[in-house]
Structures are given as structure tokens and as C-alpha cells.
Amino acid sequence: MSTTISVTLEQTNEIIQDATDGSLTYRVTCKIVATEGLPLTLFVFDVLRQLFNHVATPYDIVTYPASLSDALSQGVDFYRLSETVREFTSLDQAVDFARVTRARLRTLVADTPSTLETFEGTQTYTYTS
């Protein structure tokens, strides 16, 4: 079985200067705007803190719901959304977050077809003594 998987990420980077003290904040916004073979909700958030935790894995996609309210009603620790916004006081941290997020999405796209192909289908197992 051949499965086409694709993700289109819109990433916005902003530098925000505090009007009071002049300090800089580096904001990275990542939004999944289109997918094929996957849901749009690929960013996993922690229910308790309601903060971004990681880019979803195939396991996360089938395990965690796509809303906080569903996660609360199901009693699970995580939920998925299509967008995450992170702010950093260091440019290096912001650049690293943006790079790692893109890399993890590429890994998800690369791993999902083999995960599906390995699981789906009929296998015959023979056990003898």
C-alpha cells in the first residue's frame, strides 16, 4: 500500500521590542495550513499547563484528541492543535525551535507511511513446537 503524506507549514517569525525596557522577544508562530493523509492538528499540548509539548507522532495522532475539551472529557494528558506560538528571550533559542519543529514535521511525514504499511494488511504467523 502506498500512502501519500504531506504537510504544509506556515511559519512566522517576529521580533517584538518592549516599549518599557527595550528588551526583545522572539516569537515563532507555526501553523499547519494543509495536509494530505494526516490531520491538521499536529502540535501536541499538555492539558495541565496548556502549553506546547512536541510535534505529534503517529501514535499521538491516534491517541490524543484534537481539542482541550475532548482531552478533559476523555481524561487524557495531551491534546492536539494546528498552531503553536512560542516566545523566546534568545534569538538562538527561537531559531533552534523553528528548525527543530520543521525537522520533526519532516520526520513525521517520512515515518507515517512505513508505520501505516507495517501495521495495515494481513500477516500470517505459524507457530510450531
C-alpha positions as CSV (number, residue, x, y, z in Angstrom):
1,M,0.0,0.0,0.0
2,S,1.4,3.4,-1.0
3,T,0.3,6.3,1.1
4,T,0.8,9.9,0.2
5,I,1.6,12.1,3.3
6,S,2.2,15.8,3.1
7,V,2.2,18.7,5.5
8,T,2.3,22.5,4.6
9,L,3.6,24.6,7.5
10,E,3.3,28.3,7.6
11,Q,6.0,29.7,10.0
12,T,6.0,33.4,11.0
13,N,9.0,34.8,12.9
14,E,8.7,38.2,14.7
15,I,10.9,40.4,16.8
16,I,9.0,42.3,19.4
17,Q,10.6,45.2,21.4
18,D,9.2,46.0,24.8
19,A,8.2,49.7,24.9
20,T,9.1,50.0,28.6
21,D,12.6,48.5,28.9
22,G,13.5,47.9,25.2
23,S,14.0,44.2,25.7
24,L,13.5,41.9,22.7
25,T,11.2,38.9,22.4
26,Y,11.5,36.5,19.5
27,R,8.1,35.0,18.6
28,V,7.8,31.9,16.4
29,T,4.3,31.0,15.1
30,C,3.9,27.6,13.5
31,K,0.6,26.8,11.8
32,I,-0.3,23.7,9.8
33,V,-2.3,25.1,6.8
34,A,-2.7,22.0,4.7
35,T,-2.2,18.2,4.9
36,E,-2.7,15.1,3.0
37,G,-3.0,11.8,4.8
38,L,-2.8,13.5,8.2
39,P,-5.0,15.8,10.3
40,L,-4.2,19.5,10.6
41,T,-3.7,19.1,14.4
42,L,-0.1,18.1,14.6
43,F,1.1,20.1,17.6
44,V,0.7,18.3,21.0
45,F,-0.1,20.3,24.1
46,D,-0.1,19.4,27.8
47,V,-3.6,19.5,29.3
48,L,-2.5,20.7,32.7
49,R,-0.3,23.6,31.6
50,Q,-2.0,24.1,28.2
51,L,1.5,24.6,26.7
52,F,3.0,23.2,23.5
53,N,4.9,19.9,24.3
54,H,6.0,18.4,20.9
55,V,5.2,17.7,17.3
56,A,2.9,14.7,17.1
57,T,3.9,11.2,16.3
58,P,1.7,8.7,14.5
59,Y,0.9,7.3,18.0
60,D,-0.1,10.8,19.2
61,I,-2.4,11.3,16.3
62,V,-4.5,8.2,17.0
63,T,-4.3,8.6,20.8
64,Y,-4.9,12.2,21.7
65,P,-7.9,14.3,20.7
66,A,-7.9,17.5,18.7
67,S,-9.2,19.7,21.4
68,L,-8.7,20.6,25.0
69,S,-12.3,19.9,25.9
70,D,-12.2,16.4,24.4
71,A,-9.0,15.7,26.3
72,L,-10.6,16.8,29.5
73,S,-13.7,14.7,28.9
74,Q,-11.6,11.7,28.0
75,G,-9.2,12.1,30.9
76,V,-6.0,12.1,28.8
77,D,-3.0,14.2,29.4
78,F,-2.5,15.7,26.0
79,Y,-4.4,17.2,23.1
80,R,-3.5,18.4,19.6
81,L,-3.9,21.7,17.8
82,S,-2.9,23.0,14.4
83,E,-1.0,26.0,15.6
84,T,1.6,26.9,18.3
85,V,3.1,30.2,19.3
86,R,6.3,30.3,21.3
87,E,8.2,33.3,22.6
88,F,11.9,33.4,23.5
89,T,14.3,35.9,25.0
90,S,17.1,34.5,23.0
91,L,17.4,34.6,19.2
92,D,19.4,31.4,19.2
93,Q,16.6,29.5,21.1
94,A,13.9,30.9,18.7
95,V,15.9,29.8,15.6
96,D,16.6,26.4,17.1
97,F,12.9,25.9,18.0
98,A,11.9,26.8,14.4
99,R,14.5,24.5,12.9
100,V,13.7,21.6,15.2
101,T,9.9,21.9,14.6
102,R,10.4,21.8,10.8
103,A,12.7,18.8,11.2
104,R,10.2,16.9,13.4
105,L,7.4,17.6,10.9
106,R,9.7,16.2,8.1
107,T,10.3,13.1,10.3
108,L,6.6,12.6,10.9
109,V,5.9,12.8,7.1
110,A,8.7,10.4,6.4
111,D,7.8,7.9,9.1
112,T,4.0,7.8,8.8
113,P,3.7,5.8,5.5
114,S,6.0,3.0,6.8
115,T,4.2,3.0,10.2
116,L,0.8,2.5,8.3
117,E,2.2,0.0,5.9
118,T,3.8,-2.1,8.7
119,F,0.5,-2.1,10.7
120,E,-2.1,-2.5,7.9
121,G,-2.7,-5.6,6.0
122,T,-2.9,-9.3,6.7
123,Q,0.1,-11.2,8.0
124,T,0.2,-15.0,8.5
125,Y,2.1,-16.4,11.5
126,T,2.8,-20.1,12.0
127,Y,3.9,-21.3,15.4
128,T,5.1,-24.8,15.8
129,S,6.6,-26.8,18.7
